[in-house]
Amino acid sequence: MALSGKQKHFLRGLAHHCKVSVTVGAAGLTSNVLQEIDTALQHHELLKVKLPVSSRDERRSMATQICNRTRTDLVQLIGRMCVIYRAGEEPVIKLPQ
């Protein structure tokens, strides 16, 4: 599901007050980290993920890999923080049209 600009703006506003749910360590995207992200998405739909210190391109690549492997949409990537969204089976967050 591709998010529109209006939907991303809405989700960024919701994510602003959220705390980091998952931190990716120096080992990178291990299966345990991906499993933790998947579990957190089942409960929250919208997550902040803290990425390890690396170059901007590496962080962008890691955020893309997270989205591909967990079937999520990238809402925002700022510095070491990325915000991802995946609607639940019964969505709690009502996105604007």
HELIX and SHEET records of a PDB file:
HELIX    1   1 GLY A    5  ALA A   15  1                                  11    
HELIX    2   2 SER A   31  HIS A   44  1                                  14    
HELIX    3   3 ARG A   56  THR A   70  1                                  15    
SHEET    1   A 4 VAL A  22  THR A  23  0                                        
SHEET    2   A 4 LEU A  46  LYS A  50  1                                        
SHEET    3   A 4 MET A  81  TYR A  85 -1                                        
SHEET    4   A 4 ASP A  73  ILE A  78 -1                                        
END                                                                             
